[in-house]
């Protein structure tokens, strides 16, 4: 049986905010509690895939871009 794929649709802003959180959490071991190592591995895979898709984290003004994304989500949670 082949692997079944699941697609999740996020706005660019949601992807940026989620990527930032994942990156921050992966840099601080022990903050998150995992019931199984597979949970941590799944988060690492997601972080890596977002990193491949997003160019903003490498921009000189990333902090400003991230702040704007957070504000947009805070003001409109649906995107």
Residue pairs with C-beta under 8 A, 6 or more apart in sequence:
10 18
11 73
11 79
12 54
12 56
12 69
13 68
13 69
13 70
13 72
13 73
13 79
14 69
14 73
14 79
15 50
15 53
15 54
16 54
16 56
16 57
16 65
16 66
16 69
17 66
17 69
17 70
17 73
18 50
19 47
19 50
19 51
19 54
19 57
20 57
20 66
22 43
22 46
22 47
22 50
23 47
23 51
23 57
25 31
25 32
25 43
26 43
26 44
26 47
32 40
32 43
34 40
51 57
56 62
56 65
56 66
59 65
72 79
73 79
